[in-house]
């Protein structure tokens, strides 16, 4: 299959590396200088220890990158989805897959809502999500993810075409649930990082993950997701990975906040997008609109945007009245 991957960050480069063994891959980066460097060195600055396969064609022109493609895969941050779709244009309908996790900052929209609102014409479309650190995917370490679409047949066909011995693909027709799992787990991961950064122990982390999953499922169900989705790869699976893995950017935000660093400094030090920061505000807004209680998300927002200290936020969570689970 001819696949055009739009976005040559860590995730796009990892997917290009993984799919190149079975498919013809073009990888698009907006920057001409990044394109030249990647084509010459075959090493992404986001994944410097992983070599991009020689068969991957690197392009800085989106028309050349997508010419003849049977599938276009957008692998940008959520903030980059709308401008990337605009660059894709309206020339012809394509099968579209996106690997973005989060809410659009300005609108609070999920990725599929951004796609629906874009000028790009998708013949069929789906989201890719699940527990997957880019570095491990690029190294060929076993990973399982899910492709979700309102078109169940397309989700199944796409999963079958992209499945490999190292990157296992499942399919789902719960597009909303899969996207919400991928967006909301990043908020809980910041809380888990704060807990770890304060040295509160594994018991506390387990409690945060478990109660965080309950928050995700409450809001996710209210917004149209199915309960069983949140116990699957895009829900529990991604939540556990992001809350416990050393490669998690969102967890690392929490760890550094717990050390007393201001948010602006933390984000500048990381040098990568942390979707949980923008998703926290959107998640709280959606929770208020649906009348859903999300105390962990509220506490994360208080630390991120209202000047509350991480330790004070934890104490306030612990001081909540006991209740039925």
N, C-alpha and C positions, 0 to 999 in steps of 0.2 A: 504494500500500500504506500502511496505517496502522501507524506504527512508534512505539513508546514507548521512549525512551532513558533509562535510569536511571543518573544520574550526570552532573552538569553541570560537571565539571572540564574541563581542557583537551581531553582526548580526546573526551568526550561532546559538548562544545560543537562541536568540529571535525566530528564525524560528523553532528551535527544540521545544521550549516551545509552540509555536502556533500550530504546526502540530501534536503534540503528542496526542491531544484529538481525532484525527481521524485516525492516522497512526502509524505504528511501526517504531520508529526512533532510529538510531544509530548516535552518534555524535563523530567525530574524532578530536583529537588534537595531534599535532606532539610531544608535550612534555609529557613524561611519568609522570613527577611530577605534571604537570597541570591536567593530566588525573586522577591521584590518588586523588588529592584534590577535583576536581569537582565531581567525583564519590562518595566521602565520604561526602562532605558538601552540595552537590546539589546546590551550589551557585557559579556562575561565577564571577571572579574578575572584569570582564567588566560590569556585571549587578548584583552587590552584593545584591540588594534589591528584586531580583526576583528568586524564587525557581525553579530549573529545575525539571520537573515532574519525578516521580519515574520510570515511564516506559521508559524513555530515557536511552539507553545503551551507556556508554561512553567508547571509545576505543582509544588507542594510536598506534594501528597497523592498517594500512589502509586496508590490506587484510581482517582482521576480521570485520572491520567496514562496508565494502562494500559487504561482502559475502551474496549472496541471494538478494541483493538490486534490486528493480525494477526501482529506480531512484536515481542517484547520484547528489547531489546539492553541488557545490563548493561555500563556503561563506567566502572566504578570501579577503584580499585587492587585488587589481589588481596585485601588485608586487608578490603576493603569488600564483597567478593562474598557471603560468607555472611550478614551482616546485611541486605544488600539483598534477597537471596532470601527471608529470613525476613519482611521487610516486604512482599514480593510475595504471600506467603501461599499457601494451598492452594485458593482458591476455584474456579479452573478451570484446565485444562491449556492451556498456551500454547506457541507456537514460541519457543524461547529461543536467543539468541545472546549470547556474552560476549566482551569485548575486553580481558581481563585477562591480564597476562603476569607469571608468577612462581609461586612456591610459597607456600602459606599458612604463615605463620610458626610457628604453634603445632603444626601437624600435619605440615608438609612435603608436604602434598597439592597436586596440580595442580588447576587450576580445574575440570576436568570431574569430578574426584573430590569436590570441594566441592559441585558441582551434584547429583551422584548421592546425596550424603548429606543434602541439604537437603529441607525439607518442600514446597518449590515443585514443582508438577507440570508437567513439560515434555512437551508432545506430541512435539516433535522438538527437537533441540538441536545447537549447533555453536559452535566458537571462531573468532574473527577475529584474525589475527595477520599479521606481516610488517613490512617496513621502512617506517615511517610516522611522521614527526614531526607532531604535531597541528597546529602552526602552518602547515605547508605544505599539509596536507589542507584546513584551513579557508580558505586562500587560493586553493584550486583548482589548486594545482600538481600535475602528473601524479604519481600514486602507484599502486603495484601491491601488493595484499595477497592473503591466502588465507583462505578459509573451510574449516574442517575439521570433519568429523563422522563418527561411526561409521556414520551413514546417508548413503551416498554420494549418493543421489538428493536428499536434503534439502540437502546441501552444494552440489550443482550448481544446484538450483532457487533457493536463497538467493543464490548468486553471480550468477546470471542476473538476478534481480530487483533487486539492488542495484548492479549494474555500471553505470558511466557513462563518459563520454569522459575524465574527469579522475581517477576512482577506479576502477581496473581490478581486478576480482575474479576470482581463480582458485579452484578447489575441490580438496579432498583428502579422502580417507577415512582418513588417518593422523593421527588426533586427538592421540594421545600424542606423536608426533614433532613435530608443529607446536607443541604447548604447550611441550615441552621446549626446542625451539629458541628460543622467545620468552623462556623463563625463564633459560636458561643464558648467553645472549649478554650479559646485563646484568652478569654476574660478570666475563666477559672484558673488557667495556668499562671496568670499574674499573681493571683491569690496564693497559689501553691508555692510560687517562688518567694513571696513575702514570708510565708510560714517557714520555708526552709532557710531563708536568709536570717530569720530571727532565731533559728535553732530550736524550733518548737517540736521537732521530732517526727518520726514516721507515723505515729498514731494520729497526729494533727493533720498530716498530709492525707492520710487515708480518709479522714472525716471530710476534709475539703473536697476531695475527688468525689466521694459518694454524695454529699449534699449538693455539690456543684452539678452532678449529673441530674439530681432531682430538679434543680432550677432549670437546666437545659430542657428537660422533658416537659416541665410545666409550660414554659413559654413556647417551646416547639410545637406542642400539641395545640395550644391556643392559636398558633399562627398557621395551622394546617398540616403539620407533620404528623406521621404515625408513631405511636408509642414504641413499636418494636424497632424502628430505625435508630432510636437513641440508645439501644442496647447493642447495636451492631458496630461495624467498623468505623462509620462516620460519626458515631456518637461516643460510646464508651471506649472504643479502641483508640480513637484520636485523642480523647480526653486523657486517658492514662499515659499515652506517649508524651503528650505536650506538658503534662504536669510533673513528669518524673524524669524525662530525658535530659541529659546534659547538653544536647544540641538545640534545645528549645529556646528560641529567642524570647518568647513571651514569658516563660518561667524566669529567664535571666533578667528581664525587666524587673520582676518582683524581687529577685535576690538583691539587685543593686539598689532598689528603692529601700529595702530593709536595712541596707548599709548606710542610709542617710543621704544618698545622692538625689539631687533634684531630677525630675523627669526629663527636662531638656538635656541635661548632661548625660543621662543614661542613654537616651536615644542617639545622641551624637556619638557616644562611645561605641555603641553597637554597630552603627553604620549600615544597618539593614532595617527593612520595614518590620515593625511589630504590629500586626493586625489587631491584637487585643486592645491596644490603646484606643483606637478609633471605634472598635466594635463595642467597647464598654459603654460608651455614651449612647450609641444606637440601641444596644440591648436594653438599657435602662428606659429609653424612650418607648420602645415597643412594649416593655413590661407594664409601664404606666398606662399605655393605650388599651391594653388587654386586661388590666386589673390583676396582674400576676405579681406575687411577692418573690423577690430575688435578693435576699439579704447579702449574699456574697458579692454579687454584682454591684449592689449599692455601696458596699464597703470599698470595693476596688475603685469605683468612681470617686468616692470621697478622698481616697489617697491620691488618685491621679489628678483630680481637677479642683479639689476643695481645700487642699492643704492639711488634711488630717494625717497624722503620723501613722506609719504602718502598725506600730505597737498599739496605739489607741484604737485603730480599726479592729484589730484582733480582739482586744478586750471587750469592745462593744458587741462583737459577734458572740463571744462567750457568755456575755451577760444577758442574752436573750432568754426569755421564759421557756422552760421545758414544754414539750408538746409531743403529740403522737407522731411517730415517724411516717 
